[in-house]
Amino acid sequence: MHRFANPTRFLKIAAAVQPWMAGLTIILFGTGLYMAFFTAPPDYQQGESIRIMYVHVPAAWMGMFCYAAMAVASAVALIWKHPLADVAAKATAPVGAAFTFLSLATGSLWGKPMWGTWWVWDARLTSMLILLFLYIGYMALQGAFDDRTRGAKASAVLALVGAVNLPIIKFSVDWWNTLHQTSSFMKQGGPSMPPEMWIPAVVMAVAFKTYYVWVLLVRIRQELTANKVRILRLKQVHGG
Amino acid sequence: MAEFFSMGGYGTYVWTSYGLTAVVLVVLLVVSLKSLKSTETTFDRLRAAVGPKEMKRMETANGDEA
C-alpha cells in the first residue's frame, strides 16, 4: 500500500490509469443508456417514467458512496496524516455533491408526474438534501481558513461527523414510512423487479462509479501538481 | 420515432432528467480536465525557470511530502 502512498509515484500511476477509466466510462454509459431506453420494459404502474430510475438510483447510490469514501479518507488523513488521503477527500467532494444534486433533481422530475409534487419533506428526501448541504459545507470550510492545513483538518472533522447521516438516509424509508418507496434493490431474496430492469440500473451504477474514479484521478493529479507549484513559488520568493 | 421521444407522455420529465445528468457530469469533467491542464502548464513553466538541477534536489528533499 505504501508504494502508492508516495505522491510522485501516484501521479505516474494515475496518469497511466486515467485513459482506461475514460474508455471504460464511455463504454459503460453507452451500454447502460442503450439498455435503459431499448431493452428495459416500461413499468406496469409507472409506464415510461420508470426510465428516470436509471439515472436517479445510480446518482443516489454514488452520492452516498462518495460521502463514505470522503469520510474514510478524512479519517485516514486525521489519524495517520497520510499526504494523499486529504487530497483524495477534497477531490471527491465536488463529484459527490454533483451526484447528490442529480439524485435530488431527477427525483423531483420523477416525483412530479408520479406523486403529483416536485418536493415533499419526506425523510428520504430531507436526509438526501442534508447530504448535499454537508458536501457544500465541507467545500466551503476547506477554503475558509488562511492556513490550508487547518482548513483541511476542520473539513475532515465535518466529513466524519456528517457520516452519521448515511445510515439515516439508508434506513429512512424503513424507519419513517412516508412517501418515498422502500428499496427495490437491496432486498432479501433479490431485487423486486425482473433482470431486464435491474441489470440496466446496475450497469449505469458501475458507469457512474468509473466516471467518479476518472474525475477523481484528474482532480488528485491537479491537486498534487498545484502543491508542487506552491512549493516552487515559495522557493522563488525565499530562495531566489 | 415521435413515440419514442414522447415516452408515453412523460417525455419532458424523462429527457430533462437525462439531459441534466449529462450536462452536470460533462461540465464537471471538463472543468476538472481544464484545471489539471492549466496547473500542469504553470508547473512546467516554473520548473523550467528553476532549472533541472535544483528540481532534482528539491524532489529528494521535500517535494514529495507536499
Boltz contact constraints between the chains, C-beta under 6 A:
constraints:
  - contact:
      token1: [A, 8]
      token2: [B, 64]
      max_distance: 6.0
  - contact:
      token1: [A, 47]
      token2: [B, 8]
      max_distance: 6.0
  - contact:
      token1: [A, 48]
      token2: [B, 7]
      max_distance: 6.0
  - contact:
      token1: [A, 48]
      token2: [B, 8]
      max_distance: 6.0
  - contact:
      token1: [A, 48]
      token2: [B, 10]
      max_distance: 6.0
  - contact:
      token1: [A, 49]
      token2: [B, 10]
      max_distance: 6.0
  - contact:
      token1: [A, 51]
      token2: [B, 14]
      max_distance: 6.0
  - contact:
      token1: [A, 52]
      token2: [B, 14]
      max_distance: 6.0
  - contact:
      token1: [A, 52]
      token2: [B, 17]
      max_distance: 6.0
  - contact:
      token1: [A, 55]
      token2: [B, 17]
      max_distance: 6.0
  - contact:
      token1: [A, 55]
      token2: [B, 21]
      max_distance: 6.0
  - contact:
      token1: [A, 98]
      token2: [B, 24]
      max_distance: 6.0
  - contact:
      token1: [A, 98]
      token2: [B, 28]
      max_distance: 6.0
  - contact:
      token1: [A, 102]
      token2: [B, 21]
      max_distance: 6.0
  - contact:
      token1: [A, 102]
      token2: [B, 24]
      max_distance: 6.0
  - contact:
      token1: [A, 105]
      token2: [B, 20]
      max_distance: 6.0
  - contact:
      token1: [A, 106]
      token2: [B, 17]
      max_distance: 6.0
  - contact:
      token1: [A, 109]
      token2: [B, 13]
      max_distance: 6.0
  - contact:
      token1: [A, 109]
      token2: [B, 16]
      max_distance: 6.0
  - contact:
      token1: [A, 109]
      token2: [B, 17]
      max_distance: 6.0
  - contact:
      token1: [A, 113]
      token2: [B, 10]
      max_distance: 6.0
  - contact:
      token1: [A, 113]
      token2: [B, 13]
      max_distance: 6.0
  - contact:
      token1: [A, 215]
      token2: [B, 29]
      max_distance: 6.0
  - contact:
      token1: [A, 215]
      token2: [B, 32]
      max_distance: 6.0
  - contact:
      token1: [A, 218]
      token2: [B, 32]
      max_distance: 6.0
  - contact:
      token1: [A, 218]
      token2: [B, 33]
      max_distance: 6.0
  - contact:
      token1: [A, 218]
      token2: [B, 36]
      max_distance: 6.0
  - contact:
      token1: [A, 219]
      token2: [B, 32]
      max_distance: 6.0
  - contact:
      token1: [A, 221]
      token2: [B, 36]
      max_distance: 6.0
  - contact:
      token1: [A, 222]
      token2: [B, 35]
      max_distance: 6.0
  - contact:
      token1: [A, 222]
      token2: [B, 36]
      max_distance: 6.0
  - contact:
      token1: [A, 222]
      token2: [B, 39]
      max_distance: 6.0
  - contact:
      token1: [A, 225]
      token2: [B, 39]
      max_distance: 6.0
  - contact:
      token1: [A, 225]
      token2: [B, 40]
      max_distance: 6.0
  - contact:
      token1: [A, 225]
      token2: [B, 43]
      max_distance: 6.0
  - contact:
      token1: [A, 226]
      token2: [B, 39]
      max_distance: 6.0
  - contact:
      token1: [A, 227]
      token2: [B, 66]
      max_distance: 6.0
  - contact:
      token1: [A, 228]
      token2: [B, 43]
      max_distance: 6.0
  - contact:
      token1: [A, 229]
      token2: [B, 42]
      max_distance: 6.0
  - contact:
      token1: [A, 229]
      token2: [B, 43]
      max_distance: 6.0
  - contact:
      token1: [A, 231]
      token2: [B, 66]
      max_distance: 6.0
  - contact:
      token1: [A, 232]
      token2: [B, 46]
      max_distance: 6.0
